[in-house]
Amino acid sequence: MPTRDDMVLVASYNAAMNGRLYAAAASLPNDVLLADRGAFFGSIMGTLNHIVAGDTIWLRRFMVHPSAFTSLQAMADIPAPTGLAYRYSDDLPVLLQHRVRLDAIVTAFAAKVSDRDLAQPLSYRNARGDNRKHFGSLLLHFFNHQTHHRGQASTLLSQSGVDIGVTDLLEWLPDQH
C-alpha cells in the first residue's frame, strides 16, 4: 500500500507536470486549444478542464475523511462541478490559476496525510451510489487519473507540434544507495 512519502512524491510530481503541461499549452493559440481533436473530452482545453473537474470532485470527497484535514478546508470555497465535462474556463490563464490553486491544496494535503490515515476506509457518494474504499487506494486513483488525462493532453499537444518533454515518474524517484 502507498505511504505518506509516496503521496508527497506524487503530489510534487503532479504539480510539476501540470506546470509543464500548461506552459506547453500556452505556446498555442486559443483556437488550437479549443479545436475538437476527437479526444474523449474533445479538445486540449476540454481535457484540461476535465482534470480540474475530476480533482475538484475527489478533493471535496476527501474532505469527509475522519482526520478532517485542515489543508482541504479551502475546497469548501471551490464549487463542485456539475459533471466530468464541466468547463471552469476556456481561457487558459484563468484555468491555470485554478490549477495552481488545486495543486497547492494537493501538495499541502499530501504533506499532512499519515500512514495511519492512508490505511483507513473512506465513505463517499458518486453517481452510482454509496461507496466505501481504502483511502490510500483512492489517493492512488486520484493521482493516476491526473496522469492518465495528462497523457491524453500531451498527445493532443504533440499532434499540435508541442512536446512537453519527459514525463516519467521514474525521473522523480530518488536513487537508492
C-alpha positions, 0 to 999 in steps of 0.5 A, a space after each residue: 500500500 502507498 505511504 505518506 512519502 509516496 503521496 508527497 512524491 506524487 503530489 510534487 510530481 503532479 504539480 510539476 507536470 501540470 506546470 509543464 503541461 500548461 506552459 506547453 499549452 500556452 505556446 498555442 493559440 486559443 483556437 488550437 486549444 479549443 479545436 475538437 481533436 476527437 479526444 474523449 473530452 474533445 479538445 486540449 482545453 476540454 481535457 484540461 478542464 476535465 482534470 480540474 473537474 475530476 480533482 475538484 470532485 475527489 478533493 471535496 470527497 476527501 474532505 469527509 475523511 475522519 482526520 478532517 484535514 485542515 489543508 482541504 478546508 479551502 475546497 469548501 470555497 471551490 464549487 463542485 462541478 456539475 459533471 466530468 465535462 464541466 468547463 471552469 474556463 476556456 481561457 487558459 490563464 484563468 484555468 491555470 490559476 485554478 490549477 495552481 490553486 488545486 495543486 497547492 491544496 494537493 501538495 499541502 494535503 499530501 504533506 499532512 496525510 499519515 500512514 495511519 490515515 492512508 490505511 483507513 476506509 473512506 465513505 463517499 457518494 458518486 453517481 452510482 451510489 454509496 461507496 466505501 474504499 481504502 483511502 490510500 487506494 483512492 489517493 492512488 486513483 486520484 493521482 493516476 487519473 491526473 496522469 492518465 488525462 495528462 497523457 491524453 493532453 500531451 498527445 493532443 499537444 504533440 499532434 499540435 507540434 508541442 512536446 512537453 518533454 519527459 514525463 516519467 515518474 521514474 525521473 522523480 524517484 530518488 536513487 537508492 544507495 
